[in-house]
Amino acid sequence: MRISLCNEVIASLPFPQQCDFARRVGYDGLEIAPMTLSEEPHRLSAATRAALRGAARDSGIAITSLHYLLKAPAGLSITSSDQAVRAKSIDVMKALCELAADLGATVLVHGSPDQRRLLPGEEADGRKRAAECFAAVAPAAEAARVTYCIEPLSRDQTACINTVAEAAEIVRAVASPALRTIIDCSSAGLTETEPVAAVLRRWIPTGLVAHVHFNDPNRRGPGEGDLAFAPILRALRDMAYPGFAAVEPFIYEPDGPACAARAIGYIRGVMEATAS
């Protein structure tokens, strides 16, 4: 199994240094938050895209995926009742599929909780609008040959799509090979009724899960909380999970680089222990 680092953890470093650091401490790839690249990342020039791809290649690391897709530009929402806002959001989602392909990434993870908030009294309509936006982006993902993933998030972040089952319902309704879901260990640990390892064993065989995030329900990195990762890594190994998993903490102590290095050391150690 290959492990990526979500690059906002080390966003204080210039991008070529992010690549070098991630490779040196043991990551196989970077998962990029587009907001770390530009206030309008969907409009990055061809030259800038080539430079980013080249920096990763020169460091010997892959750009595997994009996540936190709608933080930039400002003002986006897939649940807004404003049709113009949703149309712009869909345009950005489609353009980010092209950006991912240009960078060599194969997966996009749609979390962005602030951009899918549900207004009181409009919950059902908001969820319907979100599903329509995911349906609208699926053909663009197919054309770019990338997989667009709906990320279930914990209820303290959003009331829109909290469980893998809820995301899977949308994926099945759209019925596009380019639309899938992911399992985020932090959110799953807070929201699902089964242990995270059991969630993985239940859903990965369905083919509906295309990505995994490693983090703890306390919002820190793997190994910094109570979530046991040995059963999680054992489940992924037993099922021969073929994709990437990305380390995605939200609290960086004492700083981002130290948090990133500690996380990959912990994961690699547990992987070795569970392999024996």
C-alpha positions as CSV (number, residue, x, y, z in Angstrom):
1,M,0.0,0.0,0.0
2,R,1.3,3.4,-0.9
3,I,1.0,6.4,1.4
4,S,0.6,10.1,0.5
5,L,0.8,13.2,2.6
6,C,-1.8,15.9,2.4
7,N,0.3,18.9,1.5
8,E,-1.4,21.6,3.6
9,V,0.4,20.0,6.5
10,I,3.7,21.4,5.1
11,A,2.3,24.2,3.1
12,S,4.7,26.7,4.7
13,L,7.4,25.1,2.5
14,P,7.8,26.0,-1.3
15,F,6.3,23.2,-3.4
16,P,9.6,21.7,-4.5
17,Q,10.6,21.5,-0.9
18,Q,7.3,19.9,0.0
19,C,8.1,17.1,-2.5
20,D,11.7,16.7,-1.2
21,F,10.6,16.6,2.4
22,A,7.7,14.1,1.8
23,R,10.0,11.7,-0.1
24,R,12.8,11.9,2.4
25,V,10.6,11.1,5.4
26,G,9.0,8.1,3.7
27,Y,5.9,9.1,1.7
28,D,5.2,7.8,-1.7
29,G,3.1,10.8,-2.8
30,L,1.5,14.1,-2.1
31,E,-2.2,14.8,-2.0
32,I,-2.6,18.4,-2.9
33,A,-5.1,20.9,-1.5
34,P,-5.6,23.2,-4.5
35,M,-6.0,26.2,-2.1
36,T,-2.3,25.8,-1.3
37,L,-1.4,26.5,-5.0
38,S,-3.5,29.6,-5.8
39,E,-6.6,31.6,-4.9
40,E,-7.9,30.3,-8.3
41,P,-6.3,26.9,-8.7
42,H,-8.6,25.8,-11.4
43,R,-7.1,28.6,-13.6
44,L,-3.4,27.7,-13.2
45,S,-1.5,28.1,-16.4
46,A,-0.1,25.2,-18.4
47,A,3.4,26.3,-17.5
48,T,2.6,26.3,-13.8
49,R,1.0,22.9,-14.0
50,A,4.1,21.6,-15.8
51,A,6.4,23.1,-13.2
52,L,4.5,21.4,-10.4
53,R,4.5,18.1,-12.1
54,G,8.2,18.5,-12.8
55,A,9.0,19.3,-9.2
56,A,7.4,16.1,-8.1
57,R,9.1,14.1,-10.7
58,D,12.5,15.5,-9.9
59,S,12.0,14.6,-6.3
60,G,10.9,11.1,-7.1
61,I,7.5,11.4,-5.6
62,A,4.0,11.2,-7.2
63,I,1.2,13.7,-7.1
64,T,-1.5,11.2,-6.3
65,S,-4.7,13.1,-5.6
66,L,-6.4,16.4,-4.8
67,H,-8.6,17.2,-1.8
68,Y,-10.3,20.1,0.0
69,L,-11.5,21.1,-3.5
70,L,-13.8,24.1,-3.0
71,K,-12.0,26.2,-0.4
72,A,-10.7,28.3,-3.3
73,P,-11.9,30.3,-5.0
74,A,-14.1,31.9,-2.4
75,G,-17.9,31.7,-2.4
76,L,-18.5,28.2,-3.7
77,S,-21.3,25.8,-2.6
78,I,-22.9,22.7,-3.8
79,T,-25.9,23.1,-1.5
80,S,-26.7,26.8,-2.1
81,S,-30.2,27.7,-3.3
82,D,-28.5,30.2,-5.6
83,Q,-28.3,28.5,-9.0
84,A,-25.4,30.8,-10.1
85,V,-23.3,29.8,-7.1
86,R,-23.9,26.1,-7.8
87,A,-23.1,26.6,-11.5
88,K,-19.8,28.2,-10.7
89,S,-19.1,25.5,-8.2
90,I,-19.7,22.8,-10.8
91,D,-17.5,24.6,-13.3
92,V,-14.7,24.7,-10.7
93,M,-15.2,21.0,-9.9
94,K,-14.9,20.1,-13.6
95,A,-11.8,22.3,-14.1
96,L,-10.2,20.6,-11.1
97,C,-10.6,17.3,-12.8
98,E,-8.5,18.6,-15.6
99,L,-6.0,20.0,-13.1
100,A,-5.7,16.6,-11.5
101,A,-5.1,14.9,-14.8
102,D,-2.5,17.5,-15.8
103,L,-0.6,17.0,-12.5
104,G,-0.7,13.2,-12.9
105,A,-3.2,12.7,-10.1
106,T,-5.9,10.0,-10.4
107,V,-8.2,10.8,-7.5
108,L,-10.1,13.9,-6.3
109,V,-11.6,13.9,-2.8
110,H,-14.6,16.2,-2.3
111,G,-14.7,17.1,1.4
112,S,-15.1,20.9,1.7
113,P,-17.6,21.0,4.6
114,D,-18.1,24.7,4.6
115,Q,-19.1,24.5,0.9
116,R,-21.9,22.0,1.6
117,R,-23.6,23.4,4.6
118,L,-27.3,22.9,4.9
119,L,-29.6,25.8,5.9
120,P,-32.2,25.1,8.5
121,G,-35.5,24.2,6.8
122,E,-33.7,23.4,3.5
123,E,-32.0,20.2,4.4
124,A,-33.7,18.0,1.9
125,D,-33.3,20.4,-0.9
126,G,-29.7,21.0,0.0
127,R,-28.9,17.3,-0.1
128,K,-30.7,17.0,-3.5
129,R,-28.7,19.9,-4.9
130,A,-25.4,18.4,-3.7
131,A,-26.3,15.1,-5.4
132,E,-27.1,16.9,-8.6
133,C,-23.7,18.6,-8.5
134,F,-21.9,15.3,-8.1
135,A,-23.9,13.9,-11.1
136,A,-22.9,17.0,-13.1
137,V,-19.2,16.5,-12.5
138,A,-19.1,12.8,-13.3
139,P,-18.8,13.1,-17.1
140,A,-15.9,15.6,-16.7
141,A,-14.1,13.1,-14.4
142,E,-14.7,10.3,-16.9
143,A,-13.3,12.5,-19.7
144,A,-10.2,13.4,-17.6
145,R,-9.8,9.7,-16.6
146,V,-9.8,10.5,-12.9
147,T,-12.0,9.3,-10.0
148,Y,-14.0,11.9,-8.2
149,C,-14.8,10.8,-4.6
150,I,-17.5,12.0,-2.3
151,E,-16.1,12.2,1.2
152,P,-18.5,11.4,4.1
153,L,-17.7,13.8,6.9
154,S,-18.5,13.8,10.6
155,R,-21.6,15.6,11.8
156,D,-19.6,18.2,13.7
157,Q,-18.4,19.4,10.3
158,T,-21.5,19.2,8.1
159,A,-25.0,17.7,8.1
160,C,-24.6,16.8,4.4
161,I,-23.4,13.3,3.7
162,N,-22.0,11.9,6.9
163,T,-21.8,8.1,6.3
164,V,-20.4,5.9,3.7
165,A,-23.9,4.5,3.1
166,E,-25.1,8.0,2.3
167,A,-22.3,8.7,-0.2
168,A,-22.7,5.2,-1.7
169,E,-26.4,6.0,-2.4
170,I,-25.4,8.9,-4.5
171,V,-22.6,7.0,-6.3
172,R,-25.0,4.2,-7.2
173,A,-27.7,6.6,-8.4
174,V,-25.3,8.4,-10.7
175,A,-23.8,5.1,-11.9
176,S,-20.6,6.6,-13.3
177,P,-17.3,4.6,-13.1
178,A,-15.7,8.0,-12.3
179,L,-17.7,8.7,-9.2
180,R,-16.8,6.9,-5.9
181,T,-16.5,7.5,-2.2
182,I,-13.8,7.4,0.4
183,I,-13.3,6.3,4.0
184,D,-11.8,9.0,6.2
185,C,-10.7,7.3,9.5
186,S,-11.4,10.4,11.6
187,S,-15.0,10.9,10.3
188,A,-15.7,7.2,10.2
189,G,-14.6,6.9,13.8
190,L,-17.0,9.6,14.9
191,T,-20.0,8.8,12.7
192,E,-20.1,5.1,11.7
193,T,-21.7,2.6,14.0
194,E,-19.0,0.0,13.4
195,P,-15.3,0.2,14.1
196,V,-13.3,1.7,11.3
197,A,-11.7,-1.6,10.3
198,A,-15.1,-3.1,10.0
199,V,-16.3,-0.2,7.8
200,L,-13.3,-0.9,5.5
201,R,-14.0,-4.6,5.3
202,R,-17.7,-3.9,4.6
203,W,-17.3,-1.3,1.9
204,I,-14.0,-1.8,0.0
205,P,-15.2,-5.1,-1.6
206,T,-18.2,-3.3,-3.1
207,G,-15.9,-1.4,-5.4
208,L,-17.4,1.9,-4.3
209,V,-14.5,3.1,-2.2
210,A,-11.5,4.5,-4.1
211,H,-9.5,6.2,-1.4
212,V,-8.7,6.3,2.3
213,H,-7.6,9.1,4.7
214,F,-5.5,8.2,7.8
215,N,-6.2,10.4,10.8
216,D,-7.6,10.1,14.3
217,P,-11.1,11.2,15.5
218,N,-9.3,13.8,17.7
219,R,-8.2,15.6,14.4
220,R,-4.6,14.7,14.9
221,G,-2.4,12.3,12.9
222,P,-2.5,8.5,13.1
223,G,-1.0,7.3,16.3
224,E,-1.7,10.5,18.2
225,G,-5.1,9.4,19.6
226,D,-7.1,6.4,20.7
227,L,-7.9,5.0,17.2
228,A,-6.1,1.6,16.7
229,F,-4.5,1.5,13.3
230,A,-3.3,-2.1,13.4
231,P,-6.7,-3.5,12.6
232,I,-7.2,-0.8,9.9
233,L,-3.9,-1.6,8.2
234,R,-4.5,-5.4,8.6
235,A,-7.9,-5.0,6.9
236,L,-6.4,-3.1,4.0
237,R,-3.7,-5.7,3.6
238,D,-6.1,-8.6,3.8
239,M,-8.2,-7.1,1.0
240,A,-5.2,-6.2,-1.1
241,Y,-6.4,-2.6,-1.2
242,P,-4.8,-1.3,-4.4
243,G,-5.1,2.5,-3.9
244,F,-3.3,5.2,-2.0
245,A,-4.1,6.2,1.5
246,A,-3.3,9.8,2.6
247,V,-2.2,11.1,6.0
248,E,-4.5,14.0,6.8
249,P,-4.2,15.5,10.3
250,F,-5.8,18.9,11.1
251,I,-3.8,19.7,14.2
252,Y,0.0,20.1,13.8
253,E,2.0,19.9,16.9
254,P,4.8,21.0,17.4
255,D,4.6,21.9,13.7
256,G,3.6,20.5,10.3
257,P,6.8,18.8,9.3
258,A,7.2,17.1,12.7
259,C,3.6,15.9,12.6
260,A,4.1,14.6,9.0
261,A,7.3,12.7,9.9
262,R,5.9,11.2,13.0
263,A,2.8,10.0,11.2
264,I,4.6,8.2,8.4
265,G,7.0,6.6,10.9
266,Y,4.1,5.3,12.9
267,I,2.2,4.0,9.9
268,R,5.3,2.3,8.4
269,G,6.0,0.7,11.8
270,V,2.5,-0.6,12.2
271,M,2.5,-1.9,8.7
272,E,5.7,-3.9,9.4
273,A,4.3,-5.2,12.6
274,T,1.0,-6.4,11.1
275,A,2.8,-8.0,8.2
276,S,4.5,-10.6,10.4
